[in-house]
Amino acid sequence: MPGQIGLIQATEAIKLILKKGKPLIGKFMIYNAMDLDFRLFPVGKNPSCPLCSEKSKIKGLVDYHEVCSREAVSVPAG
């Protein structure tokens, strides 16, 4: 099973690199190995997504080196 899914993923990557065929962008694929059945469902953007919606709240990348190197703040118990 991992080999079959890996082959599908590799095929999708090749289609994107070569700009050929119809990639599965915007689609969700379910594979039933027992019945050798594939199902495709369309997937749209979430209108309330904080990253990719029209009113996105996330405007840039976080500098993880700066954020992770800060000292931990202790909170008193109680």
C-alpha positions in Angstrom: 0.0 0.0 0.0 2.7 2.6 0.8 4.3 1.8 -2.6 1.0 2.5 -4.4 0.4 5.8 -2.6 4.0 6.8 -3.2 3.7 6.1 -6.9 0.6 8.3 -7.0 2.5 11.1 -5.2 5.5 10.8 -7.5 3.2 11.0 -10.5 1.6 14.1 -9.2 5.0 15.7 -8.6 6.1 14.9 -12.2 2.8 16.4 -13.6 3.5 19.6 -11.7 7.2 19.8 -12.7 6.5 19.1 -16.4 3.2 21.1 -16.4 1.4 18.2 -18.1 -1.8 16.4 -17.4 -4.3 17.3 -14.8 -2.9 17.4 -11.3 -5.2 16.6 -8.3 -5.0 20.2 -7.0 -8.3 21.1 -5.3 -9.3 17.4 -5.1 -9.3 14.9 -2.2 -8.6 11.3 -3.3 -9.7 8.2 -1.4 -8.1 4.9 -2.3 -9.8 1.7 -1.3 -7.1 -1.0 -1.7 -9.5 -3.9 -0.9 -11.8 -3.0 -3.9 -9.1 -1.3 -6.0 -11.4 1.8 -6.1 -10.5 5.5 -6.3 -12.8 8.3 -5.4 -12.2 12.0 -6.0 -14.0 14.8 -4.1 -13.6 18.5 -4.9 -12.2 20.6 -2.0 -12.5 24.3 -1.9 -10.8 26.9 0.2 -12.1 27.6 3.7 -13.4 31.2 3.6 -12.4 31.7 7.2 -8.9 30.4 6.9 -6.4 32.7 8.7 -3.7 32.1 6.0 -5.4 32.0 2.5 -8.8 33.7 2.9 -9.4 37.1 1.5 -9.3 38.5 5.1 -6.2 36.6 6.1 -4.7 37.4 9.5 -1.3 35.8 8.8 0.7 38.2 6.7 4.2 36.8 6.8 6.6 34.1 8.1 7.7 34.0 11.7 11.4 34.1 12.5 11.6 30.9 14.5 15.3 31.4 15.4 14.3 34.6 17.2 11.1 33.2 18.7 12.6 29.9 19.9 15.8 31.5 21.4 13.8 33.6 23.9 13.9 32.6 27.5 10.9 30.7 28.8 8.5 32.8 31.0 7.5 31.0 34.1 3.9 31.3 35.4 3.3 31.1 39.1 1.1 28.1 40.2 -2.1 28.8 41.9 
